[in-house]
Amino acid sequence: MASVIIVAVVVLVLDVLAFVLAIGAEKRRSTASLGVDTRSRQYCVYSSDAATGYGIVALLLLVVAQAVVMAATRCFCCGRALSPGRWRACSGFFFLACWFTFVIAELCLLAGSVRNAYHTKYSTLVMSGPPRCAMLRKGVFAAGAAFTFLTALFSELHYLFFAKARHAADVPPPIVGGIGMTRM
């Protein structure tokens, strides 16, 4: 039972760190302003690129947390069979839910990190007006953080219900009193 608590705490810490970094990435995403070079050409000047690093680290922490849960539960399909009942049903539901939210969180964090990392200078040699600076939309990392939170919640519930179902499978059925009626 102590190993259940250890795994749950490790996964929770990894997921909370991923969530905090995803929120930090949203706060620190790049913004652009126009600059003028020595030949009076305009170009885009971007703020710091910290959000890309935060997003990638959040993505990696979420992958590690998901790997720990899946290793501890043997991906829900490998290993000994679980006893039928509500614990197994709940574990199966949260298994599917945590994978669904995990994929969406990873896509949001990856897309946000890639798009935020896109920094370059645009000159106005061909254009008639000021350059259009590519920036990440507000809310991409926030959506990643929201789905990271849901992944953390669902994976913790999946693991706890899996542990309950595993424990129920370990308990032998009660022995019914009486005389055995076997053939001689």
C-alpha positions as semicolon CSV with decimal commas, in nm:
position;residue;x (nm);y (nm);z (nm)
1;M;0,000;0,000;0,000
2;A;0,297;0,231;0,059
3;S;0,402;0,192;-0,304
4;V;0,057;0,316;-0,414
5;I;0,107;0,636;-0,215
6;I;0,460;0,686;-0,345
7;V;0,355;0,648;-0,708
8;A;0,054;0,876;-0,656
9;V;0,271;1,146;-0,496
10;V;0,541;1,125;-0,767
11;V;0,281;1,153;-1,043
12;L;0,106;1,439;-0,865
13;V;0,431;1,634;-0,823
14;L;0,524;1,586;-1,190
15;D;0,177;1,690;-1,306
16;V;0,168;1,996;-1,079
17;L;0,510;2,106;-1,209
18;A;0,388;2,061;-1,568
19;F;0,076;2,265;-1,489
20;V;0,276;2,547;-1,328
21;L;0,518;2,559;-1,621
22;A;0,231;2,568;-1,871
23;I;0,081;2,865;-1,685
24;G;0,425;3,028;-1,679
25;A;0,455;2,973;-2,054
26;E;0,124;3,150;-2,108
27;K;0,241;3,446;-1,899
28;R;0,580;3,465;-2,074
29;R;0,477;3,405;-2,434
30;S;0,655;3,622;-2,689
31;T;0,519;3,953;-2,803
32;A;0,633;4,149;-3,108
33;S;0,694;4,513;-3,180
34;L;0,824;4,693;-3,485
35;G;1,186;4,802;-3,504
36;V;1,371;5,008;-3,764
37;D;1,714;4,912;-3,895
38;T;1,989;5,143;-4,025
39;R;1,839;5,157;-4,374
40;S;1,497;5,263;-4,241
41;R;1,347;4,921;-4,300
42;Q;1,101;4,788;-4,045
43;Y;1,130;4,446;-3,887
44;C;0,975;4,256;-3,598
45;V;1,143;4,260;-3,259
46;Y;1,037;3,977;-3,029
47;S;1,046;3,964;-2,653
48;S;1,215;3,678;-2,467
49;D;1,174;3,317;-2,571
50;A;1,120;3,178;-2,219
51;A;0,773;3,043;-2,300
52;T;0,914;2,794;-2,548
53;G;1,140;2,641;-2,284
54;Y;0,862;2,637;-2,026
55;G;0,628;2,469;-2,273
56;I;0,880;2,200;-2,371
57;V;0,966;2,121;-2,009
58;A;0,595;2,103;-1,921
59;L;0,544;1,869;-2,216
60;L;0,830;1,642;-2,101
61;L;0,713;1,637;-1,738
62;L;0,364;1,541;-1,850
63;V;0,509;1,257;-2,062
64;V;0,712;1,129;-1,766
65;A;0,409;1,142;-1,534
66;Q;0,196;0,955;-1,787
67;A;0,472;0,696;-1,834
68;V;0,495;0,639;-1,458
69;V;0,118;0,585;-1,429
70;M;0,109;0,354;-1,729
71;A;0,407;0,155;-1,600
72;A;0,249;0,121;-1,256
73;T;-0,086;0,010;-1,402
74;R;0,069;-0,190;-1,686
75;C;-0,134;0,015;-1,933
76;F;-0,449;-0,132;-1,780
77;C;-0,441;-0,425;-2,021
78;C;-0,126;-0,620;-1,937
79;G;-0,058;-0,824;-1,628
80;R;-0,305;-1,004;-1,404
81;A;-0,672;-0,959;-1,466
82;L;-0,860;-0,730;-1,232
83;S;-1,164;-0,850;-1,047
84;P;-1,487;-0,733;-1,210
85;G;-1,672;-0,458;-1,034
86;R;-1,708;-0,086;-0,997
87;W;-1,336;-0,025;-0,924
88;R;-1,233;-0,182;-1,253
89;A;-1,508;0,004;-1,441
90;C;-1,406;0,338;-1,289
91;S;-1,041;0,265;-1,359
92;G;-1,121;0,187;-1,723
93;F;-1,323;0,505;-1,765
94;F;-1,050;0,723;-1,617
95;F;-0,787;0,537;-1,821
96;L;-0,961;0,647;-2,140
97;A;-1,024;0,998;-2,007
98;C;-0,662;1,050;-1,902
99;W;-0,533;0,941;-2,243
100;F;-0,779;1,170;-2,422
101;T;-0,683;1,475;-2,216
102;F;-0,314;1,380;-2,229
103;V;-0,309;1,386;-2,609
104;I;-0,486;1,723;-2,622
105;A;-0,253;1,871;-2,357
106;E;0,054;1,748;-2,543
107;L;-0,072;1,890;-2,872
108;C;-0,145;2,230;-2,714
109;L;0,194;2,247;-2,542
110;L;0,382;2,131;-2,852
111;A;0,197;2,363;-3,089
112;G;0,240;2,655;-2,851
113;S;0,611;2,591;-2,808
114;V;0,675;2,554;-3,180
115;R;0,474;2,860;-3,272
116;N;0,628;3,068;-2,994
117;A;0,977;2,972;-3,109
118;Y;0,916;3,117;-3,454
119;H;1,112;3,443;-3,444
120;T;1,255;3,618;-3,745
121;K;1,297;3,959;-3,904
122;Y;1,073;4,072;-4,185
123;S;1,198;4,346;-4,413
124;T;0,974;4,583;-4,606
125;L;1,154;4,570;-4,939
126;V;0,858;4,419;-5,123
127;M;0,578;4,507;-4,885
128;S;0,407;4,843;-4,895
129;G;0,314;4,857;-4,528
130;P;0,468;4,746;-4,200
131;P;0,553;4,376;-4,167
132;R;0,307;4,136;-4,007
133;C;0,473;3,983;-3,704
134;A;0,379;3,624;-3,629
135;M;0,284;3,574;-3,265
136;L;0,127;3,296;-3,065
137;R;-0,239;3,348;-2,987
138;K;-0,342;3,401;-2,630
139;G;-0,470;3,090;-2,462
140;V;-0,276;2,812;-2,636
141;F;-0,057;2,745;-2,334
142;A;-0,356;2,810;-2,107
143;A;-0,549;2,537;-2,289
144;G;-0,247;2,312;-2,247
145;A;-0,244;2,393;-1,875
146;A;-0,616;2,319;-1,842
147;F;-0,580;1,983;-2,013
148;T;-0,268;1,914;-1,806
149;F;-0,479;1,966;-1,495
150;L;-0,747;1,732;-1,627
151;T;-0,482;1,474;-1,720
152;A;-0,343;1,494;-1,367
153;L;-0,687;1,448;-1,216
154;F;-0,789;1,161;-1,441
155;S;-0,457;0,977;-1,418
156;E;-0,460;0,999;-1,037
157;L;-0,815;0,866;-1,028
158;H;-0,727;0,592;-1,276
159;Y;-0,431;0,485;-1,065
160;L;-0,623;0,490;-0,736
161;F;-0,917;0,294;-0,877
162;F;-0,674;0,051;-1,040
163;A;-0,503;-0,002;-0,704
164;K;-0,841;-0,066;-0,539
165;A;-0,936;-0,315;-0,812
166;R;-0,596;-0,485;-0,779
167;H;-0,640;-0,509;-0,402
168;A;-0,990;-0,654;-0,448
169;A;-0,843;-0,920;-0,679
170;D;-0,588;-1,015;-0,412
171;V;-0,852;-1,084;-0,147
172;P;-0,967;-1,447;-0,163
173;P;-1,340;-1,509;-0,180
174;P;-1,505;-1,596;0,150
175;I;-1,528;-1,964;0,235
176;V;-1,881;-2,078;0,272
177;G;-1,922;-2,312;0,568
178;G;-2,054;-2,662;0,530
179;I;-1,952;-3,001;0,417
180;G;-1,796;-3,042;0,076
181;M;-2,009;-3,247;-0,158
182;T;-1,750;-3,399;-0,388
183;R;-1,761;-3,747;-0,537
184;M;-1,554;-4,011;-0,376
